[in-house]
Amino acid sequence: MDLSIAALLAQDGITNGAIYALLALAIVLVFTVTRVIWIPSGEFLSYGTLTLAGLQLGKAPGTVGLLVALAIVAGLVETASSWRQGALARLPRRLLFWVGVPLLIALVLARAAPLQWPFPVQVLLTLAAVTAMGPLQYRIVYQPLADASVLVLLIVSVAVHFVLTGLGLWFFGAEGSRTPAFSDASLQAGAVVFSAQSLFVVLASLLLIGVLYLLFGATLYGKALRATAINRIGARLVGISPSFAGTLTFALAALLCAFSGVLIGPITTVYYDSGFLISLKGFVGAIIGGLVSYPLAAAGAILVGLLESFSSFWASAFKEVIVFTLIIPVLLWRSLATRHHEEDE
């Protein structure tokens, strides 16, 4: 291996690691606030790529039908909940949020598809549509189980993963899709060539991570999520709504995953079930961070990307095994170094 090959492998590893880092941050964010191990995160990545690919082809993507179905189910759940709580006076406003906004996004998405709007507008529509599915998933599945144990929430997450995978096959079909590259340019530094696409992926990921850092450190909503992550009971006592925190958390996590799907589309062909394996690599990064540390999760995801890239050169047949084996020493070390205590319910 010479310097040029090592540089190409490092470039590929950092590019993939930047995408894994966004998924790792989404998984850590959801777990710290809601105690949900968010296994379906990969489906949101796949939906992001496939939605943008559908818009590129000038046809309404399957996200439209899925968004409409989720909005209807969320409306029924909200109506039943308001009826039981005797809060029918608030029902119109809640239905506007849970049903009206998603249906409006679905309508705009369906109308915009044949018009072939500019690529940046298509990206924004994709992010809006896939992000909207995050709070809907929380309202339908996780909010009614907010007080359940972590094990129950994990089992539910596995079920949701299979349901979303099946729905992805139904709404998007079995064929894979790719999206056009953001740029075909390249930069050369000596004997090493850097693609503009890879640089864009890394810079866009860093920018989004920076925005999230400012959100959590400088805004009231971000501080509310931090308080909920640190002490859920204490946050509830000072007036922070757990349902609002969960809704906002799933919206941010869905945005991270949808953005990952937009970034990975030009790099590899994405199928309806491709997101699961990609999200598992983000999960390895999240485990390195102990499912609580955002910087360690991002650094772990970059490590996973580099390990995967160099493993593909030295032992391509075993690269997945090598990547996932990384989780064993991390879990062993954390098991020995962490003080065990009963979970507070």
Secondary structure, 3 states (H helix, E strand, C coil): CCHHHHHHHHHHHHHHHHHHHHHHHHHHHHHHHHCCCCCCHHHHHHHHHHHHHHHHHCCCCCHHHHHHHHHHHHHHHHHHHHHHHCCHHHHHHHHHHHHHHHHHHHHHHHHHHHHCCCHHHHHHHHHHHHHHHHHHHHHHHHHHHCCCCHHHHHHHHHHHHHHHHHHHHHHHCCCCECCCCCCCCEEEECCEEEEHHHHHHHHHHHHHHHHHHHHHHHCHHHHHHHHHHHCHHHHHHCCCCHHHHHHHHHHHHHHHHHHHHHHHCCCCCECCCCHHHHHHHHHHHHHHCCCCCHHHHHHHHHHHHHHHHHHHHHCHHHHHHHHHHCHHHHHHHHHHHCCCCCCCC
